[in-house]
Amino acid sequence: MKERPRVITIDGPAGSGKTTVARMLARHLGYGLLESGTLYRALTWLLVTQDPEALSGGDPSRMLRSIQEHLPRFSFELGSEGLRISFGSRRLQEELRLPEVERRVSAVAAIPEVRNLVNDILKRLAGKGPVVAEGRDMGSVVFPEAPYKFFLSASPEVRARRRYLEWRAKGISVSEEEVLRDIKARDERDSSRSTAPLSIPEGARVIDTSQLSPQEVLRVILRELFSSHP
Ligand code: DC
């Protein structure tokens, strides 16, 4: 790494380990951690609490109007532990993992105008300092000029097992088969949507994490960062 890059992107499907690895990398480098999924979750939470009819009606233009109306009440703060999101004086944390948010977020993230809005926020935040940007389209759409891009993958079975163990540790009871079914359905939805489908960004280094621990993935990334000179 000749100079410290302003943006490093890490993309991949659910359960590929990108969130864990992105956090470790941001901490290691002292970078901000830009978790794009958190922004989609925050906007979905906004609709769940402020305009649930917009969600249940499934009308994208009404959802967008509602989001635009309430957007000024949000504040976003970047740190190496992730984004701190507040709505008015309320700090949003567990709210973003509510089952209702979980269920609705992919529909909200499929609206092109919502994606534009989120992408503008991401670019603005990245302008404040160096970041590790994590998500589904960071290297392909939002930061295509990033000098270092990584795409983490793993088999659906391995990803389902990771999610299953995560949820079990949190006391959520689901079967591994159920998680595997959900992961496959989500892969299909995320890769086939018309706007910014999940894909390997041009120039990205693909890392199959199926047989690797997060520490091993981090080591591969650091080796790449410190041995090459883009
Ligand atoms: O990574 P996550 O589970 O917090 O993401 C939440 C949702 O947002 C998920 O359904 C995919 C979507 N998302 C997206 O469409 N594009 C991104 N860059 C990040 C997340």
py3Dmol code that shows the C-alpha trace and the ligand (Angstrom):
import py3Dmol

protein = """\
ATOM      1  CA  MET A   1       0.000   0.000   0.000  1.00  0.00           C
ATOM      2  CA  LYS A   2       1.836   3.113  -1.239  1.00  0.00           C
ATOM      3  CA  GLU A   3      -0.615   5.587   0.223  1.00  0.00           C
ATOM      4  CA  ARG A   4      -3.495   4.961   2.531  1.00  0.00           C
ATOM      5  CA  PRO A   5      -6.536   4.491   0.252  1.00  0.00           C
ATOM      6  CA  ARG A   6      -9.597   6.625   1.056  1.00  0.00           C
ATOM      7  CA  VAL A   7     -11.989   3.731   0.423  1.00  0.00           C
ATOM      8  CA  ILE A   8     -11.699  -0.050   0.699  1.00  0.00           C
ATOM      9  CA  THR A   9     -14.821  -1.971  -0.336  1.00  0.00           C
ATOM     10  CA  ILE A  10     -16.009  -5.336   0.957  1.00  0.00           C
ATOM     11  CA  ASP A  11     -19.069  -6.870  -0.692  1.00  0.00           C
ATOM     12  CA  GLY A  12     -20.699 -10.263  -0.480  1.00  0.00           C
ATOM     13  CA  PRO A  13     -23.885 -12.173   0.296  1.00  0.00           C
ATOM     14  CA  ALA A  14     -25.463 -12.688   3.731  1.00  0.00           C
ATOM     15  CA  GLY A  15     -23.319 -14.912   5.940  1.00  0.00           C
ATOM     16  CA  SER A  16     -20.130 -14.479   3.890  1.00  0.00           C
ATOM     17  CA  GLY A  17     -18.464 -12.909   6.923  1.00  0.00           C
ATOM     18  CA  LYS A  18     -18.163  -9.439   5.386  1.00  0.00           C
ATOM     19  CA  THR A  19     -19.579  -7.580   8.381  1.00  0.00           C
ATOM     20  CA  THR A  20     -17.212  -9.227  10.877  1.00  0.00           C
ATOM     21  CA  VAL A  21     -14.192  -8.867   8.615  1.00  0.00           C
ATOM     22  CA  ALA A  22     -15.021  -5.256   7.643  1.00  0.00           C
ATOM     23  CA  ARG A  23     -15.237  -4.339  11.332  1.00  0.00           C
ATOM     24  CA  MET A  24     -11.883  -6.016  12.086  1.00  0.00           C
ATOM     25  CA  LEU A  25     -10.250  -4.295   9.128  1.00  0.00           C
ATOM     26  CA  ALA A  26     -11.629  -0.849  10.040  1.00  0.00           C
ATOM     27  CA  ARG A  27     -10.390  -1.290  13.604  1.00  0.00           C
ATOM     28  CA  HIS A  28      -6.993  -2.505  12.424  1.00  0.00           C
ATOM     29  CA  LEU A  29      -6.465   0.447  10.070  1.00  0.00           C
ATOM     30  CA  GLY A  30      -8.227   3.047  12.229  1.00  0.00           C
ATOM     31  CA  TYR A  31     -10.747   3.648   9.420  1.00  0.00           C
ATOM     32  CA  GLY A  32     -14.443   4.506   9.647  1.00  0.00           C
ATOM     33  CA  LEU A  33     -16.759   1.534   9.132  1.00  0.00           C
ATOM     34  CA  LEU A  34     -19.483   2.293   6.609  1.00  0.00           C
ATOM     35  CA  GLU A  35     -22.158  -0.390   6.877  1.00  0.00           C
ATOM     36  CA  SER A  36     -24.550   0.293   4.043  1.00  0.00           C
ATOM     37  CA  GLY A  37     -27.090  -2.321   5.181  1.00  0.00           C
ATOM     38  CA  THR A  38     -27.597  -0.322   8.379  1.00  0.00           C
ATOM     39  CA  LEU A  39     -28.816   2.648   6.348  1.00  0.00           C
ATOM     40  CA  TYR A  40     -31.351   0.495   4.491  1.00  0.00           C
ATOM     41  CA  ARG A  41     -32.457  -0.861   7.846  1.00  0.00           C
ATOM     42  CA  ALA A  42     -32.824   2.645   9.311  1.00  0.00           C
ATOM     43  CA  LEU A  43     -35.033   3.791   6.424  1.00  0.00           C
ATOM     44  CA  THR A  44     -37.107   0.622   6.757  1.00  0.00           C
ATOM     45  CA  TRP A  45     -37.487   1.202  10.514  1.00  0.00           C
ATOM     46  CA  LEU A  46     -38.641   4.731   9.699  1.00  0.00           C
ATOM     47  CA  LEU A  47     -41.450   3.367   7.528  1.00  0.00           C
ATOM     48  CA  VAL A  48     -42.356   0.657  10.045  1.00  0.00           C
ATOM     49  CA  THR A  49     -42.813   3.286  12.769  1.00  0.00           C
ATOM     50  CA  GLN A  50     -43.948   6.395  10.868  1.00  0.00           C
ATOM     51  CA  ASP A  51     -45.902   5.100   7.887  1.00  0.00           C
ATOM     52  CA  PRO A  52     -46.662   1.373   8.144  1.00  0.00           C
ATOM     53  CA  GLU A  53     -49.454   1.658   5.564  1.00  0.00           C
ATOM     54  CA  ALA A  54     -46.902   2.694   2.958  1.00  0.00           C
ATOM     55  CA  LEU A  55     -45.076  -0.573   3.569  1.00  0.00           C
ATOM     56  CA  SER A  56     -48.084  -2.834   3.661  1.00  0.00           C
ATOM     57  CA  GLY A  57     -49.516  -1.127   0.572  1.00  0.00           C
ATOM     58  CA  GLY A  58     -46.234  -1.798  -1.242  1.00  0.00           C
ATOM     59  CA  ASP A  59     -46.396   1.518  -3.109  1.00  0.00           C
ATOM     60  CA  PRO A  60     -42.784   2.580  -3.823  1.00  0.00           C
ATOM     61  CA  SER A  61     -43.602   6.248  -4.516  1.00  0.00           C
ATOM     62  CA  ARG A  62     -45.447   6.619  -1.216  1.00  0.00           C
ATOM     63  CA  MET A  63     -42.548   4.933   0.613  1.00  0.00           C
ATOM     64  CA  LEU A  64     -40.112   7.320  -1.022  1.00  0.00           C
ATOM     65  CA  ARG A  65     -42.242  10.375  -0.141  1.00  0.00           C
ATOM     66  CA  SER A  66     -42.413   9.301   3.492  1.00  0.00           C
ATOM     67  CA  ILE A  67     -38.682   8.703   3.657  1.00  0.00           C
ATOM     68  CA  GLN A  68     -37.929  12.090   2.099  1.00  0.00           C
ATOM     69  CA  GLU A  69     -40.283  13.816   4.506  1.00  0.00           C
ATOM     70  CA  HIS A  70     -38.611  12.344   7.610  1.00  0.00           C
ATOM     71  CA  LEU A  71     -35.016  12.166   6.376  1.00  0.00           C
ATOM     72  CA  PRO A  72     -33.944  15.505   7.942  1.00  0.00           C
ATOM     73  CA  ARG A  73     -34.616  14.032  11.395  1.00  0.00           C
ATOM     74  CA  PHE A  74     -31.822  11.490  10.965  1.00  0.00           C
ATOM     75  CA  SER A  75     -28.220  12.089  11.921  1.00  0.00           C
ATOM     76  CA  PHE A  76     -25.341   9.815  10.982  1.00  0.00           C
ATOM     77  CA  GLU A  77     -21.986   9.618  12.682  1.00  0.00           C
ATOM     78  CA  LEU A  78     -19.085   7.556  11.406  1.00  0.00           C
ATOM     79  CA  GLY A  79     -16.731   5.579  13.687  1.00  0.00           C
ATOM     80  CA  SER A  80     -14.542   2.487  13.432  1.00  0.00           C
ATOM     81  CA  GLU A  81     -17.213   0.534  15.298  1.00  0.00           C
ATOM     82  CA  GLY A  82     -19.777   1.433  12.649  1.00  0.00           C
ATOM     83  CA  LEU A  83     -22.412   4.024  11.931  1.00  0.00           C
ATOM     84  CA  ARG A  84     -24.199   5.693  14.816  1.00  0.00           C
ATOM     85  CA  ILE A  85     -27.664   6.520  13.613  1.00  0.00           C
ATOM     86  CA  SER A  86     -30.061   8.747  15.517  1.00  0.00           C
ATOM     87  CA  PHE A  87     -33.611   9.743  14.737  1.00  0.00           C
ATOM     88  CA  GLY A  88     -34.220  13.011  16.562  1.00  0.00           C
ATOM     89  CA  SER A  89     -32.732  12.344  20.004  1.00  0.00           C
ATOM     90  CA  ARG A  90     -33.271   8.585  19.766  1.00  0.00           C
ATOM     91  CA  ARG A  91     -30.231   6.434  19.060  1.00  0.00           C
ATOM     92  CA  LEU A  92     -31.193   3.472  16.842  1.00  0.00           C
ATOM     93  CA  GLN A  93     -29.631   0.110  17.647  1.00  0.00           C
ATOM     94  CA  GLU A  94     -31.674  -3.023  18.391  1.00  0.00           C
ATOM     95  CA  GLU A  95     -34.594  -1.439  16.529  1.00  0.00           C
ATOM     96  CA  LEU A  96     -32.722  -2.058  13.290  1.00  0.00           C
ATOM     97  CA  ARG A  97     -32.766  -5.830  13.872  1.00  0.00           C
ATOM     98  CA  LEU A  98     -36.504  -6.080  14.592  1.00  0.00           C
ATOM     99  CA  PRO A  99     -38.193  -8.939  12.706  1.00  0.00           C
ATOM    100  CA  GLU A 100     -40.485  -6.422  11.008  1.00  0.00           C
ATOM    101  CA  VAL A 101     -37.462  -4.507   9.699  1.00  0.00           C
ATOM    102  CA  GLU A 102     -35.753  -7.769   8.704  1.00  0.00           C
ATOM    103  CA  ARG A 103     -38.836  -8.816   6.738  1.00  0.00           C
ATOM    104  CA  ARG A 104     -39.328  -5.527   4.894  1.00  0.00           C
ATOM    105  CA  VAL A 105     -35.815  -4.288   4.230  1.00  0.00           C
ATOM    106  CA  SER A 106     -35.226  -6.001   0.897  1.00  0.00           C
ATOM    107  CA  ALA A 107     -38.409  -4.448  -0.556  1.00  0.00           C
ATOM    108  CA  VAL A 108     -37.255  -0.986   0.548  1.00  0.00           C
ATOM    109  CA  ALA A 109     -33.710  -1.607  -0.761  1.00  0.00           C
ATOM    110  CA  ALA A 110     -35.157  -2.581  -4.147  1.00  0.00           C
ATOM    111  CA  ILE A 111     -36.525   0.943  -4.808  1.00  0.00           C
ATOM    112  CA  PRO A 112     -34.029   2.706  -7.139  1.00  0.00           C
ATOM    113  CA  GLU A 113     -34.706   6.194  -5.695  1.00  0.00           C
ATOM    114  CA  VAL A 114     -34.102   4.896  -2.172  1.00  0.00           C
ATOM    115  CA  ARG A 115     -30.804   3.423  -3.344  1.00  0.00           C
ATOM    116  CA  ASN A 116     -29.792   6.786  -4.841  1.00  0.00           C
ATOM    117  CA  LEU A 117     -30.592   8.468  -1.576  1.00  0.00           C
ATOM    118  CA  VAL A 118     -28.582   5.957   0.454  1.00  0.00           C
ATOM    119  CA  ASN A 119     -25.679   6.167  -1.998  1.00  0.00           C
ATOM    120  CA  ASP A 120     -25.557   9.961  -1.621  1.00  0.00           C
ATOM    121  CA  ILE A 121     -25.393   9.606   2.171  1.00  0.00           C
ATOM    122  CA  LEU A 122     -22.638   6.976   1.869  1.00  0.00           C
ATOM    123  CA  LYS A 123     -20.546   9.191  -0.419  1.00  0.00           C
ATOM    124  CA  ARG A 124     -21.004  12.186   1.855  1.00  0.00           C
ATOM    125  CA  LEU A 125     -19.872  10.169   4.894  1.00  0.00           C
ATOM    126  CA  ALA A 126     -16.887   8.750   2.992  1.00  0.00           C
ATOM    127  CA  GLY A 127     -15.840  12.335   2.259  1.00  0.00           C
ATOM    128  CA  LYS A 128     -15.177  12.854   5.971  1.00  0.00           C
ATOM    129  CA  GLY A 129     -12.301  10.381   6.248  1.00  0.00           C
ATOM    130  CA  PRO A 130     -10.971   6.997   5.100  1.00  0.00           C
ATOM    131  CA  VAL A 131     -13.530   4.184   5.243  1.00  0.00           C
ATOM    132  CA  VAL A 132     -14.079   0.489   4.876  1.00  0.00           C
ATOM    133  CA  ALA A 133     -17.403   0.337   2.985  1.00  0.00           C
ATOM    134  CA  GLU A 134     -19.335  -2.884   3.408  1.00  0.00           C
ATOM    135  CA  GLY A 135     -22.427  -4.104   1.564  1.00  0.00           C
ATOM    136  CA  ARG A 136     -23.698  -5.537  -1.704  1.00  0.00           C
ATOM    137  CA  ASP A 137     -22.800  -2.888  -4.267  1.00  0.00           C
ATOM    138  CA  MET A 138     -20.007  -0.860  -2.690  1.00  0.00           C
ATOM    139  CA  GLY A 139     -17.344  -1.783  -5.254  1.00  0.00           C
ATOM    140  CA  SER A 140     -19.685  -2.010  -8.232  1.00  0.00           C
ATOM    141  CA  VAL A 141     -21.962   1.041  -7.885  1.00  0.00           C
ATOM    142  CA  VAL A 142     -21.106   3.370  -5.012  1.00  0.00           C
ATOM    143  CA  PHE A 143     -17.285   3.425  -5.000  1.00  0.00           C
ATOM    144  CA  PRO A 144     -16.266   1.913  -8.366  1.00  0.00           C
ATOM    145  CA  GLU A 145     -13.028   3.939  -8.238  1.00  0.00           C
ATOM    146  CA  ALA A 146     -11.887   2.361  -4.930  1.00  0.00           C
ATOM    147  CA  PRO A 147      -8.309   1.101  -5.330  1.00  0.00           C
ATOM    148  CA  TYR A 148      -8.933  -2.004  -3.219  1.00  0.00           C
ATOM    149  CA  LYS A 149     -12.091  -4.095  -3.587  1.00  0.00           C
ATOM    150  CA  PHE A 150     -12.885  -7.426  -1.991  1.00  0.00           C
ATOM    151  CA  PHE A 151     -15.766  -9.813  -2.559  1.00  0.00           C
ATOM    152  CA  LEU A 152     -16.326 -12.474   0.087  1.00  0.00           C
ATOM    153  CA  SER A 153     -18.182 -15.645  -0.797  1.00  0.00           C
ATOM    154  CA  ALA A 154     -18.985 -18.968   0.868  1.00  0.00           C
ATOM    155  CA  SER A 155     -21.250 -21.882   0.070  1.00  0.00           C
ATOM    156  CA  PRO A 156     -24.941 -21.439   1.043  1.00  0.00           C
ATOM    157  CA  GLU A 157     -24.564 -24.311   3.533  1.00  0.00           C
ATOM    158  CA  VAL A 158     -21.650 -22.661   5.344  1.00  0.00           C
ATOM    159  CA  ARG A 159     -23.405 -19.292   5.405  1.00  0.00           C
ATOM    160  CA  ALA A 160     -26.597 -20.853   6.739  1.00  0.00           C
ATOM    161  CA  ARG A 161     -24.636 -22.631   9.466  1.00  0.00           C
ATOM    162  CA  ARG A 162     -23.021 -19.316  10.551  1.00  0.00           C
ATOM    163  CA  ARG A 163     -26.378 -17.524  10.701  1.00  0.00           C
ATOM    164  CA  TYR A 164     -27.951 -20.437  12.520  1.00  0.00           C
ATOM    165  CA  LEU A 165     -25.219 -20.412  15.206  1.00  0.00           C
ATOM    166  CA  GLU A 166     -25.439 -16.612  15.509  1.00  0.00           C
ATOM    167  CA  TRP A 167     -29.191 -16.739  16.054  1.00  0.00           C
ATOM    168  CA  ARG A 168     -28.987 -19.668  18.423  1.00  0.00           C
ATOM    169  CA  ALA A 169     -26.455 -17.752  20.527  1.00  0.00           C
ATOM    170  CA  LYS A 170     -28.997 -14.921  20.715  1.00  0.00           C
ATOM    171  CA  GLY A 171     -31.670 -17.355  21.881  1.00  0.00           C
ATOM    172  CA  ILE A 172     -33.650 -17.222  18.615  1.00  0.00           C
ATOM    173  CA  SER A 173     -35.002 -20.668  17.808  1.00  0.00           C
ATOM    174  CA  VAL A 174     -34.911 -21.617  14.131  1.00  0.00           C
ATOM    175  CA  SER A 175     -33.896 -24.788  12.324  1.00  0.00           C
ATOM    176  CA  GLU A 176     -30.798 -24.862  10.181  1.00  0.00           C
ATOM    177  CA  GLU A 177     -32.926 -25.992   7.202  1.00  0.00           C
ATOM    178  CA  GLU A 178     -35.120 -22.928   7.605  1.00  0.00           C
ATOM    179  CA  VAL A 179     -32.087 -20.614   7.631  1.00  0.00           C
ATOM    180  CA  LEU A 180     -30.678 -22.342   4.538  1.00  0.00           C
ATOM    181  CA  ARG A 181     -33.993 -21.909   2.718  1.00  0.00           C
ATOM    182  CA  ASP A 182     -34.083 -18.195   3.642  1.00  0.00           C
ATOM    183  CA  ILE A 183     -30.472 -17.655   2.572  1.00  0.00           C
ATOM    184  CA  LYS A 184     -31.109 -19.255  -0.825  1.00  0.00           C
ATOM    185  CA  ALA A 185     -34.286 -17.201  -1.319  1.00  0.00           C
ATOM    186  CA  ARG A 186     -32.458 -13.997  -0.367  1.00  0.00           C
ATOM    187  CA  ASP A 187     -29.526 -14.824  -2.688  1.00  0.00           C
ATOM    188  CA  GLU A 188     -31.990 -15.267  -5.511  1.00  0.00           C
ATOM    189  CA  ARG A 189     -33.774 -11.964  -4.701  1.00  0.00           C
ATOM    190  CA  ASP A 190     -30.532  -9.992  -4.228  1.00  0.00           C
ATOM    191  CA  SER A 191     -28.899 -11.329  -7.408  1.00  0.00           C
ATOM    192  CA  SER A 192     -31.907 -11.016  -9.684  1.00  0.00           C
ATOM    193  CA  ARG A 193     -33.215  -7.557  -8.722  1.00  0.00           C
ATOM    194  CA  SER A 194     -33.010  -5.059 -11.532  1.00  0.00           C
ATOM    195  CA  THR A 195     -31.240  -2.274  -9.593  1.00  0.00           C
ATOM    196  CA  ALA A 196     -27.721  -2.962  -8.277  1.00  0.00           C
ATOM    197  CA  PRO A 197     -27.969  -6.760  -8.092  1.00  0.00           C
ATOM    198  CA  LEU A 198     -25.383  -8.532  -5.971  1.00  0.00           C
ATOM    199  CA  SER A 199     -22.436  -9.130  -8.288  1.00  0.00           C
ATOM    200  CA  ILE A 200     -18.658  -9.339  -8.168  1.00  0.00           C
ATOM    201  CA  PRO A 201     -17.326  -5.804  -8.809  1.00  0.00           C
ATOM    202  CA  GLU A 202     -14.846  -5.327 -11.607  1.00  0.00           C
ATOM    203  CA  GLY A 203     -11.329  -5.583 -10.244  1.00  0.00           C
ATOM    204  CA  ALA A 204     -12.411  -7.175  -6.953  1.00  0.00           C
ATOM    205  CA  ARG A 205     -10.342  -9.844  -5.267  1.00  0.00           C
ATOM    206  CA  VAL A 206     -12.698 -12.775  -4.526  1.00  0.00           C
ATOM    207  CA  ILE A 207     -12.090 -14.625  -1.267  1.00  0.00           C
ATOM    208  CA  ASP A 208     -13.925 -17.881  -0.572  1.00  0.00           C
ATOM    209  CA  THR A 209     -14.322 -17.821   3.211  1.00  0.00           C
ATOM    210  CA  SER A 210     -15.930 -21.291   3.518  1.00  0.00           C
ATOM    211  CA  GLN A 211     -12.848 -22.807   5.147  1.00  0.00           C
ATOM    212  CA  LEU A 212     -11.385 -19.653   6.708  1.00  0.00           C
ATOM    213  CA  SER A 213     -11.806 -17.996  10.096  1.00  0.00           C
ATOM    214  CA  PRO A 214     -12.407 -14.200  10.166  1.00  0.00           C
ATOM    215  CA  GLN A 215      -8.782 -13.738  11.313  1.00  0.00           C
ATOM    216  CA  GLU A 216      -7.554 -15.719   8.307  1.00  0.00           C
ATOM    217  CA  VAL A 217      -9.682 -13.644   5.927  1.00  0.00           C
ATOM    218  CA  LEU A 218      -8.328 -10.472   7.513  1.00  0.00           C
ATOM    219  CA  ARG A 219      -4.793 -11.757   6.977  1.00  0.00           C
ATOM    220  CA  VAL A 220      -5.496 -12.382   3.267  1.00  0.00           C
ATOM    221  CA  ILE A 221      -6.858  -8.840   2.911  1.00  0.00           C
ATOM    222  CA  LEU A 222      -3.958  -7.232   4.765  1.00  0.00           C
ATOM    223  CA  ARG A 223      -1.474  -9.176   2.673  1.00  0.00           C
ATOM    224  CA  GLU A 224      -3.176  -7.875  -0.470  1.00  0.00           C
ATOM    225  CA  LEU A 225      -3.216  -4.291   0.850  1.00  0.00           C
ATOM    226  CA  PHE A 226       0.394  -4.227   1.885  1.00  0.00           C
ATOM    227  CA  SER A 227       1.925  -6.210  -0.978  1.00  0.00           C
ATOM    228  CA  SER A 228       0.361  -4.495  -3.990  1.00  0.00           C
ATOM    229  CA  HIS A 229       0.647  -0.995  -5.398  1.00  0.00           C
ATOM    230  CA  PRO A 230      -2.404   0.111  -7.349  1.00  0.00           C
TER     231      PRO A 230
END
"""
ligand_1 = """\
20
DC
O -26.155 -6.350 5.404
P -27.543 -6.211 6.033
O -28.174 -7.531 6.371
O -27.570 -5.260 7.203
O -28.450 -5.560 4.889
C -29.801 -5.286 5.078
C -30.546 -5.326 3.732
O -30.141 -4.255 2.894
C -30.373 -6.612 2.939
O -31.671 -7.117 2.593
C -29.684 -6.217 1.670
C -29.838 -4.727 1.597
N -28.601 -4.079 1.160
C -28.518 -3.701 -0.164
O -29.439 -3.924 -0.923
N -27.405 -3.042 -0.600
C -26.375 -2.794 0.232
N -25.303 -2.149 -0.214
C -26.449 -3.213 1.590
C -27.585 -3.861 2.012
"""
view = py3Dmol.view(width=600, height=400)
view.addModel(protein, "pdb")
view.setStyle({"model": 0}, {"cartoon": {"style": "trace"}})
view.addModel(ligand_1, "xyz")
view.setStyle({"model": 1}, {"stick": {}})
view.zoomTo()
view.show()
